[in-house]
Amino acid sequence: MVGKKQFPLRLDPKLYEALEKWASDELRSVNSHIEFLLREALKRSGRFKGEKTDE
């Protein structure tokens, strides 16, 4: 199994607060919610055809 790539991400505090609330509403961590949002955006744009992954 391939590990996940780690990298620092700097966000505006207000953006982070909004993401934190949204993630909480969805019962996810902020990190997993950001990954979910990015994956969905890539799929919609046709730029991600990734294999089935664990969420």
CHARMM-style PDB file with segment names, atoms N, HN, CA, C and O in Angstrom:
ATOM      1  N   MET     1       0.844  -1.180   0.000  1.00  0.00      PROA
ATOM      2  CA  MET     1       0.000   0.000   0.000  1.00  0.00      PROA
ATOM      3  C   MET     1       0.889   1.243   0.000  1.00  0.00      PROA
ATOM      4  O   MET     1       1.833   1.349   0.782  1.00  0.00      PROA
ATOM      5  N   VAL     2       0.572   2.165  -0.879  1.00  0.00      PROA
ATOM      6  HN  VAL     2      -0.195   2.078  -1.514  1.00  0.00      PROA
ATOM      7  CA  VAL     2       1.337   3.402  -0.994  1.00  0.00      PROA
ATOM      8  C   VAL     2       0.855   4.390   0.058  1.00  0.00      PROA
ATOM      9  O   VAL     2      -0.348   4.585   0.235  1.00  0.00      PROA
ATOM     10  N   GLY     3       1.806   5.013   0.757  1.00  0.00      PROA
ATOM     11  HN  GLY     3       2.783   4.854   0.613  1.00  0.00      PROA
ATOM     12  CA  GLY     3       1.452   6.007   1.770  1.00  0.00      PROA
ATOM     13  C   GLY     3       0.963   7.292   1.126  1.00  0.00      PROA
ATOM     14  O   GLY     3       1.106   7.490  -0.081  1.00  0.00      PROA
ATOM     15  N   LYS     4       0.397   8.146   1.927  1.00  0.00      PROA
ATOM     16  HN  LYS     4       0.281   7.985   2.907  1.00  0.00      PROA
ATOM     17  CA  LYS     4      -0.108   9.425   1.428  1.00  0.00      PROA
ATOM     18  C   LYS     4       0.999  10.463   1.464  1.00  0.00      PROA
ATOM     19  O   LYS     4       1.839  10.464   2.364  1.00  0.00      PROA
ATOM     20  N   LYS     5       0.990  11.339   0.484  1.00  0.00      PROA
ATOM     21  HN  LYS     5       0.307  11.338  -0.247  1.00  0.00      PROA
ATOM     22  CA  LYS     5       1.950  12.437   0.402  1.00  0.00      PROA
ATOM     23  C   LYS     5       1.606  13.475   1.464  1.00  0.00      PROA
ATOM     24  O   LYS     5       0.451  13.880   1.589  1.00  0.00      PROA
ATOM     25  N   GLN     6       2.593  13.898   2.218  1.00  0.00      PROA
ATOM     26  HN  GLN     6       3.532  13.569   2.117  1.00  0.00      PROA
ATOM     27  CA  GLN     6       2.396  14.927   3.235  1.00  0.00      PROA
ATOM     28  C   GLN     6       3.014  16.233   2.757  1.00  0.00      PROA
ATOM     29  O   GLN     6       4.101  16.243   2.179  1.00  0.00      PROA
ATOM     30  N   PHE     7       2.303  17.349   3.005  1.00  0.00      PROA
ATOM     31  HN  PHE     7       1.420  17.341   3.474  1.00  0.00      PROA
ATOM     32  CA  PHE     7       2.850  18.658   2.677  1.00  0.00      PROA
ATOM     33  C   PHE     7       2.154  19.710   3.523  1.00  0.00      PROA
ATOM     34  O   PHE     7       0.993  19.543   3.896  1.00  0.00      PROA
ATOM     35  N   PRO     8       2.862  20.797   3.829  1.00  0.00      PROA
ATOM     36  CA  PRO     8       2.242  21.869   4.619  1.00  0.00      PROA
ATOM     37  C   PRO     8       1.264  22.659   3.749  1.00  0.00      PROA
ATOM     38  O   PRO     8       1.485  22.837   2.551  1.00  0.00      PROA
ATOM     39  N   LEU     9       0.208  23.118   4.354  1.00  0.00      PROA
ATOM     40  HN  LEU     9       0.028  22.973   5.327  1.00  0.00      PROA
ATOM     41  CA  LEU     9      -0.795  23.910   3.640  1.00  0.00      PROA
ATOM     42  C   LEU     9      -1.131  25.125   4.486  1.00  0.00      PROA
ATOM     43  O   LEU     9      -1.575  24.996   5.627  1.00  0.00      PROA
ATOM     44  N   ARG    10      -0.920  26.281   3.932  1.00  0.00      PROA
ATOM     45  HN  ARG    10      -0.559  26.386   3.005  1.00  0.00      PROA
ATOM     46  CA  ARG    10      -1.222  27.523   4.653  1.00  0.00      PROA
ATOM     47  C   ARG    10      -2.561  28.044   4.161  1.00  0.00      PROA
ATOM     48  O   ARG    10      -2.761  28.229   2.961  1.00  0.00      PROA
ATOM     49  N   LEU    11      -3.474  28.280   5.091  1.00  0.00      PROA
ATOM     50  HN  LEU    11      -3.311  28.129   6.066  1.00  0.00      PROA
ATOM     51  CA  LEU    11      -4.808  28.767   4.755  1.00  0.00      PROA
ATOM     52  C   LEU    11      -5.130  30.014   5.552  1.00  0.00      PROA
ATOM     53  O   LEU    11      -4.655  30.190   6.673  1.00  0.00      PROA
ATOM     54  N   ASP    12      -5.927  30.862   4.974  1.00  0.00      PROA
ATOM     55  HN  ASP    12      -6.314  30.719   4.062  1.00  0.00      PROA
ATOM     56  CA  ASP    12      -6.463  32.011   5.687  1.00  0.00      PROA
ATOM     57  C   ASP    12      -7.270  31.481   6.877  1.00  0.00      PROA
ATOM     58  O   ASP    12      -8.017  30.515   6.718  1.00  0.00      PROA
ATOM     59  N   PRO    13      -7.143  32.076   8.049  1.00  0.00      PROA
ATOM     60  CA  PRO    13      -7.864  31.581   9.232  1.00  0.00      PROA
ATOM     61  C   PRO    13      -9.383  31.484   9.036  1.00  0.00      PROA
ATOM     62  O   PRO    13     -10.005  30.545   9.533  1.00  0.00      PROA
ATOM     63  N   LYS    14      -9.981  32.434   8.326  1.00  0.00      PROA
ATOM     64  HN  LYS    14      -9.476  33.197   7.922  1.00  0.00      PROA
ATOM     65  CA  LYS    14     -11.428  32.374   8.102  1.00  0.00      PROA
ATOM     66  C   LYS    14     -11.800  31.206   7.193  1.00  0.00      PROA
ATOM     67  O   LYS    14     -12.830  30.562   7.397  1.00  0.00      PROA
ATOM     68  N   LEU    15     -10.968  30.933   6.195  1.00  0.00      PROA
ATOM     69  HN  LEU    15     -10.131  31.455   6.029  1.00  0.00      PROA
ATOM     70  CA  LEU    15     -11.193  29.790   5.320  1.00  0.00      PROA
ATOM     71  C   LEU    15     -11.093  28.499   6.128  1.00  0.00      PROA
ATOM     72  O   LEU    15     -11.920  27.600   5.978  1.00  0.00      PROA
ATOM     73  N   TYR    16     -10.075  28.414   6.984  1.00  0.00      PROA
ATOM     74  HN  TYR    16      -9.403  29.144   7.106  1.00  0.00      PROA
ATOM     75  CA  TYR    16      -9.910  27.218   7.810  1.00  0.00      PROA
ATOM     76  C   TYR    16     -11.111  27.020   8.736  1.00  0.00      PROA
ATOM     77  O   TYR    16     -11.595  25.900   8.894  1.00  0.00      PROA
ATOM     78  N   GLU    17     -11.589  28.096   9.344  1.00  0.00      PROA
ATOM     79  HN  GLU    17     -11.195  29.007   9.215  1.00  0.00      PROA
ATOM     80  CA  GLU    17     -12.755  27.991  10.234  1.00  0.00      PROA
ATOM     81  C   GLU    17     -13.972  27.466   9.486  1.00  0.00      PROA
ATOM     82  O   GLU    17     -14.707  26.626  10.005  1.00  0.00      PROA
ATOM     83  N   ALA    18     -14.187  27.959   8.271  1.00  0.00      PROA
ATOM     84  HN  ALA    18     -13.590  28.642   7.850  1.00  0.00      PROA
ATOM     85  CA  ALA    18     -15.319  27.488   7.469  1.00  0.00      PROA
ATOM     86  C   ALA    18     -15.155  26.012   7.118  1.00  0.00      PROA
ATOM     87  O   ALA    18     -16.115  25.244   7.186  1.00  0.00      PROA
ATOM     88  N   LEU    19     -13.939  25.615   6.743  1.00  0.00      PROA
ATOM     89  HN  LEU    19     -13.159  26.238   6.688  1.00  0.00      PROA
ATOM     90  CA  LEU    19     -13.674  24.207   6.443  1.00  0.00      PROA
ATOM     91  C   LEU    19     -13.850  23.332   7.674  1.00  0.00      PROA
ATOM     92  O   LEU    19     -14.376  22.222   7.586  1.00  0.00      PROA
ATOM     93  N   GLU    20     -13.412  23.831   8.815  1.00  0.00      PROA
ATOM     94  HN  GLU    20     -12.985  24.733   8.886  1.00  0.00      PROA
ATOM     95  CA  GLU    20     -13.527  23.086  10.062  1.00  0.00      PROA
ATOM     96  C   GLU    20     -14.999  22.823  10.400  1.00  0.00      PROA
ATOM     97  O   GLU    20     -15.354  21.715  10.801  1.00  0.00      PROA
ATOM     98  N   LYS    21     -15.843  23.826  10.243  1.00  0.00      PROA
ATOM     99  HN  LYS    21     -15.555  24.727   9.917  1.00  0.00      PROA
ATOM    100  CA  LYS    21     -17.267  23.655  10.516  1.00  0.00      PROA
ATOM    101  C   LYS    21     -17.893  22.680   9.529  1.00  0.00      PROA
ATOM    102  O   LYS    21     -18.653  21.795   9.925  1.00  0.00      PROA
ATOM    103  N   TRP    22     -17.581  22.835   8.256  1.00  0.00      PROA
ATOM    104  HN  TRP    22     -16.964  23.553   7.935  1.00  0.00      PROA
ATOM    105  CA  TRP    22     -18.126  21.964   7.226  1.00  0.00      PROA
ATOM    106  C   TRP    22     -17.685  20.519   7.466  1.00  0.00      PROA
ATOM    107  O   TRP    22     -18.498  19.600   7.374  1.00  0.00      PROA
ATOM    108  N   ALA    23     -16.418  20.320   7.770  1.00  0.00      PROA
ATOM    109  HN  ALA    23     -15.757  21.067   7.845  1.00  0.00      PROA
ATOM    110  CA  ALA    23     -15.911  18.976   8.049  1.00  0.00      PROA
ATOM    111  C   ALA    23     -16.633  18.373   9.249  1.00  0.00      PROA
ATOM    112  O   ALA    23     -17.000  17.198   9.229  1.00  0.00      PROA
ATOM    113  N   SER    24     -16.834  19.160  10.275  1.00  0.00      PROA
ATOM    114  HN  SER    24     -16.536  20.114  10.292  1.00  0.00      PROA
ATOM    115  CA  SER    24     -17.546  18.690  11.462  1.00  0.00      PROA
ATOM    116  C   SER    24     -18.978  18.284  11.114  1.00  0.00      PROA
ATOM    117  O   SER    24     -19.471  17.260  11.588  1.00  0.00      PROA
ATOM    118  N   ASP    25     -19.637  19.086  10.289  1.00  0.00      PROA
ATOM    119  HN  ASP    25     -19.237  19.917   9.904  1.00  0.00      PROA
ATOM    120  CA  ASP    25     -21.000  18.764   9.855  1.00  0.00      PROA
ATOM    121  C   ASP    25     -21.056  17.437   9.108  1.00  0.00      PROA
ATOM    122  O   ASP    25     -22.060  16.727   9.168  1.00  0.00      PROA
ATOM    123  N   GLU    26     -19.975  17.104   8.404  1.00  0.00      PROA
ATOM    124  HN  GLU    26     -19.160  17.681   8.356  1.00  0.00      PROA
ATOM    125  CA  GLU    26     -19.895  15.873   7.616  1.00  0.00      PROA
ATOM    126  C   GLU    26     -19.231  14.727   8.394  1.00  0.00      PROA
ATOM    127  O   GLU    26     -19.003  13.649   7.845  1.00  0.00      PROA
ATOM    128  N   LEU    27     -18.925  14.966   9.667  1.00  0.00      PROA
ATOM    129  HN  LEU    27     -19.110  15.842  10.113  1.00  0.00      PROA
ATOM    130  CA  LEU    27     -18.265  13.974  10.531  1.00  0.00      PROA
ATOM    131  C   LEU    27     -16.917  13.526   9.963  1.00  0.00      PROA
ATOM    132  O   LEU    27     -16.580  12.342   9.983  1.00  0.00      PROA
ATOM    133  N   ARG    28     -16.157  14.498   9.457  1.00  0.00      PROA
ATOM    134  HN  ARG    28     -16.432  15.459   9.440  1.00  0.00      PROA
ATOM    135  CA  ARG    28     -14.820  14.232   8.934  1.00  0.00      PROA
ATOM    136  C   ARG    28     -13.823  15.140   9.638  1.00  0.00      PROA
ATOM    137  O   ARG    28     -14.193  16.152  10.234  1.00  0.00      PROA
ATOM    138  N   SER    29     -12.558  14.760   9.558  1.00  0.00      PROA
ATOM    139  HN  SER    29     -12.258  13.938   9.075  1.00  0.00      PROA
ATOM    140  CA  SER    29     -11.506  15.676   9.993  1.00  0.00      PROA
ATOM    141  C   SER    29     -11.334  16.723   8.894  1.00  0.00      PROA
ATOM    142  O   SER    29     -11.754  16.515   7.756  1.00  0.00      PROA
ATOM    143  N   VAL    30     -10.720  17.838   9.242  1.00  0.00      PROA
ATOM    144  HN  VAL    30     -10.379  18.007  10.166  1.00  0.00      PROA
ATOM    145  CA  VAL    30     -10.477  18.879   8.239  1.00  0.00      PROA
ATOM    146  C   VAL    30      -9.607  18.310   7.120  1.00  0.00      PROA
ATOM    147  O   VAL    30      -9.877  18.551   5.943  1.00  0.00      PROA
ATOM    148  N   ASN    31      -8.585  17.570   7.472  1.00  0.00      PROA
ATOM    149  HN  ASN    31      -8.366  17.374   8.428  1.00  0.00      PROA
ATOM    150  CA  ASN    31      -7.685  16.999   6.482  1.00  0.00      PROA
ATOM    151  C   ASN    31      -8.431  16.077   5.514  1.00  0.00      PROA
ATOM    152  O   ASN    31      -8.267  16.196   4.299  1.00  0.00      PROA
ATOM    153  N   SER    32      -9.236  15.173   6.035  1.00  0.00      PROA
ATOM    154  HN  SER    32      -9.369  15.077   7.022  1.00  0.00      PROA
ATOM    155  CA  SER    32      -9.949  14.254   5.148  1.00  0.00      PROA
ATOM    156  C   SER    32     -11.007  14.982   4.326  1.00  0.00      PROA
ATOM    157  O   SER    32     -11.301  14.578   3.201  1.00  0.00      PROA
ATOM    158  N   HSD    33     -11.580  16.048   4.876  1.00  0.00      PROA
ATOM    159  HN  HSD    33     -11.341  16.376   5.790  1.00  0.00      PROA
ATOM    160  CA  HSD    33     -12.575  16.802   4.119  1.00  0.00      PROA
ATOM    161  C   HSD    33     -11.920  17.572   2.968  1.00  0.00      PROA
ATOM    162  O   HSD    33     -12.476  17.637   1.872  1.00  0.00      PROA
ATOM    163  N   ILE    34     -10.757  18.147   3.209  1.00  0.00      PROA
ATOM    164  HN  ILE    34     -10.305  18.094   4.100  1.00  0.00      PROA
ATOM    165  CA  ILE    34     -10.028  18.824   2.131  1.00  0.00      PROA
ATOM    166  C   ILE    34      -9.692  17.817   1.033  1.00  0.00      PROA
ATOM    167  O   ILE    34      -9.852  18.112  -0.152  1.00  0.00      PROA
ATOM    168  N   GLU    35      -9.229  16.632   1.422  1.00  0.00      PROA
ATOM    169  HN  GLU    35      -9.099  16.392   2.385  1.00  0.00      PROA
ATOM    170  CA  GLU    35      -8.906  15.595   0.437  1.00  0.00      PROA
ATOM    171  C   GLU    35     -10.160  15.200  -0.351  1.00  0.00      PROA
ATOM    172  O   GLU    35     -10.097  15.038  -1.570  1.00  0.00      PROA
ATOM    173  N   PHE    36     -11.288  15.045   0.332  1.00  0.00      PROA
ATOM    174  HN  PHE    36     -11.339  15.176   1.322  1.00  0.00      PROA
ATOM    175  CA  PHE    36     -12.560  14.716  -0.313  1.00  0.00      PROA
ATOM    176  C   PHE    36     -12.946  15.803  -1.327  1.00  0.00      PROA
ATOM    177  O   PHE    36     -13.302  15.496  -2.465  1.00  0.00      PROA
ATOM    178  N   LEU    37     -12.874  17.067  -0.908  1.00  0.00      PROA
ATOM    179  HN  LEU    37     -12.585  17.316   0.016  1.00  0.00      PROA
ATOM    180  CA  LEU    37     -13.248  18.173  -1.792  1.00  0.00      PROA
ATOM    181  C   LEU    37     -12.342  18.240  -3.024  1.00  0.00      PROA
ATOM    182  O   LEU    37     -12.818  18.453  -4.139  1.00  0.00      PROA
ATOM    183  N   LEU    38     -11.048  18.061  -2.820  1.00  0.00      PROA
ATOM    184  HN  LEU    38     -10.660  17.888  -1.914  1.00  0.00      PROA
ATOM    185  CA  LEU    38     -10.118  18.081  -3.945  1.00  0.00      PROA
ATOM    186  C   LEU    38     -10.382  16.927  -4.903  1.00  0.00      PROA
ATOM    187  O   LEU    38     -10.379  17.119  -6.119  1.00  0.00      PROA
ATOM    188  N   ARG    39     -10.610  15.731  -4.367  1.00  0.00      PROA
ATOM    189  HN  ARG    39     -10.613  15.575  -3.379  1.00  0.00      PROA
ATOM    190  CA  ARG    39     -10.894  14.561  -5.201  1.00  0.00      PROA
ATOM    191  C   ARG    39     -12.163  14.779  -6.031  1.00  0.00      PROA
ATOM    192  O   ARG    39     -12.186  14.483  -7.226  1.00  0.00      PROA
ATOM    193  N   GLU    40     -13.218  15.299  -5.391  1.00  0.00      PROA
ATOM    194  HN  GLU    40     -13.199  15.539  -4.420  1.00  0.00      PROA
ATOM    195  CA  GLU    40     -14.476  15.546  -6.103  1.00  0.00      PROA
ATOM    196  C   GLU    40     -14.297  16.595  -7.202  1.00  0.00      PROA
ATOM    197  O   GLU    40     -14.827  16.436  -8.301  1.00  0.00      PROA
ATOM    198  N   ALA    41     -13.558  17.659  -6.913  1.00  0.00      PROA
ATOM    199  HN  ALA    41     -13.127  17.788  -6.020  1.00  0.00      PROA
ATOM    200  CA  ALA    41     -13.315  18.698  -7.920  1.00  0.00      PROA
ATOM    201  C   ALA    41     -12.531  18.133  -9.106  1.00  0.00      PROA
ATOM    202  O   ALA    41     -12.830  18.453 -10.257  1.00  0.00      PROA
ATOM    203  N   LEU    42     -11.542  17.307  -8.832  1.00  0.00      PROA
ATOM    204  HN  LEU    42     -11.299  17.048  -7.897  1.00  0.00      PROA
ATOM    205  CA  LEU    42     -10.758  16.696  -9.907  1.00  0.00      PROA
ATOM    206  C   LEU    42     -11.602  15.741 -10.742  1.00  0.00      PROA
ATOM    207  O   LEU    42     -11.470  15.712 -11.966  1.00  0.00      PROA
ATOM    208  N   LYS    43     -12.461  14.966 -10.103  1.00  0.00      PROA
ATOM    209  HN  LYS    43     -12.569  14.990  -9.109  1.00  0.00      PROA
ATOM    210  CA  LYS    43     -13.347  14.055 -10.844  1.00  0.00      PROA
ATOM    211  C   LYS    43     -14.281  14.845 -11.754  1.00  0.00      PROA
ATOM    212  O   LYS    43     -14.443  14.503 -12.926  1.00  0.00      PROA
ATOM    213  N   ARG    44     -14.901  15.908 -11.216  1.00  0.00      PROA
ATOM    214  HN  ARG    44     -14.769  16.185 -10.264  1.00  0.00      PROA
ATOM    215  CA  ARG    44     -15.840  16.719 -11.999  1.00  0.00      PROA
ATOM    216  C   ARG    44     -15.169  17.365 -13.206  1.00  0.00      PROA
ATOM    217  O   ARG    44     -15.792  17.530 -14.255  1.00  0.00      PROA
ATOM    218  N   SER    45     -13.909  17.727 -13.056  1.00  0.00      PROA
ATOM    219  HN  SER    45     -13.403  17.594 -12.204  1.00  0.00      PROA
ATOM    220  CA  SER    45     -13.195  18.383 -14.155  1.00  0.00      PROA
ATOM    221  C   SER    45     -12.610  17.378 -15.149  1.00  0.00      PROA
ATOM    222  O   SER    45     -12.061  17.765 -16.181  1.00  0.00      PROA
ATOM    223  N   GLY    46     -12.732  16.082 -14.831  1.00  0.00      PROA
ATOM    224  HN  GLY    46     -13.178  15.768 -13.993  1.00  0.00      PROA
ATOM    225  CA  GLY    46     -12.193  15.053 -15.710  1.00  0.00      PROA
ATOM    226  C   GLY    46     -10.693  14.880 -15.598  1.00  0.00      PROA
ATOM    227  O   GLY    46     -10.068  14.283 -16.474  1.00  0.00      PROA
ATOM    228  N   ARG    47     -10.112  15.393 -14.531  1.00  0.00      PROA
ATOM    229  HN  ARG    47     -10.620  15.878 -13.819  1.00  0.00      PROA
ATOM    230  CA  ARG    47      -8.660  15.323 -14.354  1.00  0.00      PROA
ATOM    231  C   ARG    47      -8.217  14.206 -13.414  1.00  0.00      PROA
ATOM    232  O   ARG    47      -7.020  14.016 -13.195  1.00  0.00      PROA
ATOM    233  N   PHE    48      -9.174  13.469 -12.860  1.00  0.00      PROA
ATOM    234  HN  PHE    48     -10.146  13.624 -13.038  1.00  0.00      PROA
ATOM    235  CA  PHE    48      -8.825  12.399 -11.918  1.00  0.00      PROA
ATOM    236  C   PHE    48      -9.664  11.177 -12.235  1.00  0.00      PROA
ATOM    237  O   PHE    48     -10.890  11.198 -12.128  1.00  0.00      PROA
ATOM    238  N   LYS    49      -8.987  10.123 -12.622  1.00  0.00      PROA
ATOM    239  HN  LYS    49      -7.991  10.105 -12.708  1.00  0.00      PROA
ATOM    240  CA  LYS    49      -9.674   8.880 -12.913  1.00  0.00      PROA
ATOM    241  C   LYS    49      -9.184   7.803 -11.955  1.00  0.00      PROA
ATOM    242  O   LYS    49      -9.217   6.613 -12.271  1.00  0.00      PROA
ATOM    243  N   GLY    50      -8.729   8.232 -10.781  1.00  0.00      PROA
ATOM    244  HN  GLY    50      -8.701   9.198 -10.525  1.00  0.00      PROA
ATOM    245  CA  GLY    50      -8.084   7.358  -9.805  1.00  0.00      PROA
ATOM    246  C   GLY    50      -8.864   6.105  -9.474  1.00  0.00      PROA
ATOM    247  O   GLY    50     -10.090   6.054  -9.578  1.00  0.00      PROA
ATOM    248  N   GLU    51      -8.115   5.106  -9.073  1.00  0.00      PROA
ATOM    249  HN  GLU    51      -7.119   5.148  -8.989  1.00  0.00      PROA
ATOM    250  CA  GLU    51      -8.723   3.857  -8.660  1.00  0.00      PROA
ATOM    251  C   GLU    51      -9.483   4.057  -7.361  1.00  0.00      PROA
ATOM    252  O   GLU    51      -9.339   5.087  -6.701  1.00  0.00      PROA
ATOM    253  N   LYS    52     -10.282   3.085  -6.999  1.00  0.00      PROA
ATOM    254  HN  LYS    52     -10.399   2.249  -7.535  1.00  0.00      PROA
ATOM    255  CA  LYS    52     -11.055   3.162  -5.761  1.00  0.00      PROA
ATOM    256  C   LYS    52     -10.090   3.266  -4.590  1.00  0.00      PROA
ATOM    257  O   LYS    52      -9.154   2.476  -4.466  1.00  0.00      PROA
ATOM    258  N   THR    53     -10.336   4.269  -3.718  1.00  0.00      PROA
ATOM    259  HN  THR    53     -11.096   4.911  -3.819  1.00  0.00      PROA
ATOM    260  CA  THR    53      -9.458   4.493  -2.570  1.00  0.00      PROA
ATOM    261  C   THR    53     -10.263   4.501  -1.295  1.00  0.00      PROA
ATOM    262  O   THR    53     -11.483   4.664  -1.322  1.00  0.00      PROA
ATOM    263  N   ASP    54      -9.585   4.328  -0.182  1.00  0.00      PROA
ATOM    264  HN  ASP    54      -8.594   4.196  -0.160  1.00  0.00      PROA
ATOM    265  CA  ASP    54     -10.233   4.419   1.129  1.00  0.00      PROA
ATOM    266  C   ASP    54     -10.444   5.871   1.465  1.00  0.00      PROA
ATOM    267  O   ASP    54      -9.566   6.700   1.221  1.00  0.00      PROA
ATOM    268  N   GLU    55     -11.607   6.196   2.027  1.00  0.00      PROA
ATOM    269  HN  GLU    55     -12.319   5.523   2.224  1.00  0.00      PROA
ATOM    270  CA  GLU    55     -11.864   7.572   2.472  1.00  0.00      PROA
ATOM    271  C   GLU    55     -12.041   7.606   3.944  1.00  0.00      PROA
ATOM    272  OT1 GLU    55     -12.267   8.674   4.513  1.00  0.00      PROA
TER     273      GLU     55
END
